[in-house]
Amino acid sequence: MSRVTRTARKPRRSYHHGNLRRALLDEALATIREEGVGRLTLRTIGARVGVSRTALYRHFADKGALLAAVATEGFRTLRQETFTAWEQGGRGRAAFESMGVAYVTFAVKSPSHYRVMFGGFVDPEACDPELAAEAEGAFHVLVDALIVLQRDGIVRGDDPLKTATFVWAVVHGVAMLAIDGQLREPSGVEELMRYAIERLQTGIFIATAGARAPQAS
C-alpha cells in the first residue's frame, strides 16, 4: 500500500461555522511546532483543515498574512501576561521578577508563536498596523514598568528604552535556550531565569532602596 503524504492525510482539526480562522491558526501553530516555519504553506494548512482554497483565501491572502496573524496573537498574549504579572506582583521589585518569569513561561508554552514573532519571518512595521501595535505594546509594558521603578527610586535613571532593550536581550536569550532544548535539566529554565533576573537587578537596580534615582531625560 502506498504511503500517504502529510498533506493528503485526514484533516486533524474540525471547526464549527464561523471558526475557520481559528482552526487555520491552530493548524499553522501545530505545523510550526512539529515541522518548523519553513515547512509551512497555505495550501498544506488548508488541506489539513479540510477547506477549499476559496475559503482559505477569505481569511489569509498568503503565507505572510498567516504568519502575521500568528505573530499578532503572540505579541498580544505576551503583552497581556507580562502586564498581568506586573500588576499582580505589586508594581515593584517582585513584579519585575514576575514579568521576567512570565516572559520565559510564555515562550516555553507557546514556542510556535515565539519563533514567528522573533525569527525574522515577519516585519511588524511592514505587515499591518495591528501587528505593529501589538509588538510595540508588548515591549512598552517593560518600558513603562521601568519608568515606574525609576520614579520610585528602585532602578537607575538610565534611558528606559536602552535599559528595556538590555533586559529583553537577557530574557530573550533564556527563552531561546529553553525552547531549543538547550537547558536539559528539568529545573534548568527556572533556575537560569531566576539567576538572570538577580544579575539584571544587580546591574540596573539602585543598591539603597530608599535613595532616589536621577530622572531619565
PyMOL commands that set and color helices and strands:
alter all, ss='L'
color gray80, all
select helices_A, chain A and resi 6-8+20-35+37-39+42-49+53-59+63-88+93-109+111-118+124-127+129-151+160-179+188-204
alter helices_A, ss='H'
color red, helices_A
deselect
rebuild
show_as cartoon
